[in-house]
Amino acid sequence: MDEKTLTRLLEQVKGGKVSVDDAVGQLKDLPFAELGYATVDTHRSLRFGFPEVVLGEPKTAEQVLGIVGKLVERKQTVLVTRLQSEKAEALVAAYPKGEYHAVARIFHLKQGKPKAGKVTVVTAGTGDIPVAEEAAITAEAMGATVKRVYDVGVAGLHRLLRRREEIQDAHAAVVVAGMEGALASVVGGLVGIPVVAVPTSVGYGANFGGVSALLTMVNSCASNVATMNIDNGFGGGFYAALISRTKGQR
């Protein structure tokens, strides 16, 4: 249940269209739904403006289906991240209106019309696109209009400069980079918007699985850069969408 749905229910009670008992029945499981193996936070959409997101990777297909079922019952948007293809097939079979984004490894079932502002997702290289797509699909699920600016890393800076205005036009940018991770600082120095840096594990041995990019981004001298954990495209997209939602409502 989100704020709009709750407001409508209270107006129906006030107008005599819904009885108090029926309203209590609808609100009875508002805070959470207990499944034994999971306690689904069905109240998060009301508090946060977006429902609980499901991490699919460590869960069984049956567990994912059970959690998603509770969200669908309450007409909440469904977002399942880090989802393997065999689990995605089970979800798509159960909910054919949903869509599985294979590159991002995300299943999305839209319910309602969330609103946010504009987000640009930028990558240093093509190898960073899976993490970038996780960010982009997440931001779109939250209602953001997403612009993709891919393969504009610092090894060919002219590619980035040509698209600076597109990035500046957004309310927030997600910058995804592996190797040494310098792109986030460069973008931060070129645009006057919040930049969410996402280091990736793309790189050779001394990259240490993304640690070098993470440290570069954490140590950025661009004061508008905030850094997510390694390969956390979901976190980057979610945070940027929250920023854009605030900015877009002004």
C-alpha positions, 0 to 999 in steps of 0.5 A: 500500500502506498500513500495514494492508496491509503488516502483513497481508502480513508476517503472511501471510509469517510464517504461511507463507501467502505465500512470500518471493518472492511478498512481494518481488514485491508490494513491488518497486514499493512506493516508486514507479511509473515512467510516463515522464511521471510518477513515482507515489509509491505509498509515500505512503499508507504514510508519510502515511496517505493516497495521492498526490493527482493535480492534474488540471487541467494533465494530459491525460486519458491522463496522468490515466488512467495515474496513476490506473491505478497507484493503483487497481492498488495498491488505493489511494484515488484523489483527482483535483482541479481536474478538467475535466468532459471528463477526469472523463467519461473517468475515470468511464467507466473506473472507474464506482465512482468519483464526480465532484463537479462543484462541487468539480471532484474525482473520488474513488474510495474504496478502503479505510476511512481514518479521521479526526475531525470537520471543519467547513467554513464559508463567508462567502458562496455564491460561496465554495462551490466552494472550500469543496466542494473542502475538504469532499470532500477531508476526507471522502475522508480519512475525516473527518466533515464539517459544512457551515456556508455563507453566514454572513459578517460582513455578517450576523454573527448568522447565524454566532453561531447556529451557533457550537456546530456549529463548536466541536464539530469538531476543526478548521474550514476557513473559506473567504472572499473579499472582505476575508476577515475571517470567519477571524479572527471564527471564530478568536475564537469557537471554541477549535479550529484554524482553517484559513483559505482566501482565495478570489478572489471579490470586486471589483477592489480584492480583487486576485483574492484578495490582500486576503483572503489578507493579512487572513487572514495578518495575523489576530490570532486565534492559532489561525488558519493560512492557505492560498493563494488558492482552495486548498480542497484544501490546507485540507481536507487539513490540517484532516483531518490535524488531526482525525485526530490529535485523533480518535484521542485 
